[in-house]
């Protein structure tokens, strides 16, 4: 599946994009997933919706 069609970002992709360790990327994903779960959304461990990540990290909705 091409990157443009994926709706989730994984820890390895996030680590590469942000230039952080894989462990730190997993911490960020856990934090974002906790926010989503608190708001009543279903989450997938180790992945976070790309749009939500971009909104929280960059401050805009892609």
Secondary structure as a PSIPRED ss2 file (coil, helix, strand):
# PSIPRED VFORMAT (PSIPRED V4.0)

   1 X C   1.000  0.000  0.000
   2 X C   1.000  0.000  0.000
   3 X H   0.000  1.000  0.000
   4 X H   0.000  1.000  0.000
   5 X H   0.000  1.000  0.000
   6 X C   1.000  0.000  0.000
   7 X C   1.000  0.000  0.000
   8 X E   0.000  0.000  1.000
   9 X E   0.000  0.000  1.000
  10 X E   0.000  0.000  1.000
  11 X H   0.000  1.000  0.000
  12 X H   0.000  1.000  0.000
  13 X H   0.000  1.000  0.000
  14 X H   0.000  1.000  0.000
  15 X H   0.000  1.000  0.000
  16 X H   0.000  1.000  0.000
  17 X H   0.000  1.000  0.000
  18 X H   0.000  1.000  0.000
  19 X C   1.000  0.000  0.000
  20 X C   1.000  0.000  0.000
  21 X C   1.000  0.000  0.000
  22 X H   0.000  1.000  0.000
  23 X H   0.000  1.000  0.000
  24 X H   0.000  1.000  0.000
  25 X H   0.000  1.000  0.000
  26 X H   0.000  1.000  0.000
  27 X H   0.000  1.000  0.000
  28 X H   0.000  1.000  0.000
  29 X H   0.000  1.000  0.000
  30 X H   0.000  1.000  0.000
  31 X H   0.000  1.000  0.000
  32 X H   0.000  1.000  0.000
  33 X H   0.000  1.000  0.000
  34 X H   0.000  1.000  0.000
  35 X H   0.000  1.000  0.000
  36 X H   0.000  1.000  0.000
  37 X H   0.000  1.000  0.000
  38 X H   0.000  1.000  0.000
  39 X C   1.000  0.000  0.000
  40 X C   1.000  0.000  0.000
  41 X C   1.000  0.000  0.000
  42 X C   1.000  0.000  0.000
  43 X C   1.000  0.000  0.000
  44 X C   1.000  0.000  0.000
  45 X C   1.000  0.000  0.000
  46 X C   1.000  0.000  0.000
  47 X E   0.000  0.000  1.000
  48 X E   0.000  0.000  1.000
  49 X E   0.000  0.000  1.000
  50 X H   0.000  1.000  0.000
  51 X H   0.000  1.000  0.000
  52 X H   0.000  1.000  0.000
  53 X H   0.000  1.000  0.000
  54 X H   0.000  1.000  0.000
  55 X H   0.000  1.000  0.000
  56 X H   0.000  1.000  0.000
  57 X H   0.000  1.000  0.000
  58 X H   0.000  1.000  0.000
  59 X C   1.000  0.000  0.000
  60 X C   1.000  0.000  0.000
  61 X C   1.000  0.000  0.000
  62 X C   1.000  0.000  0.000
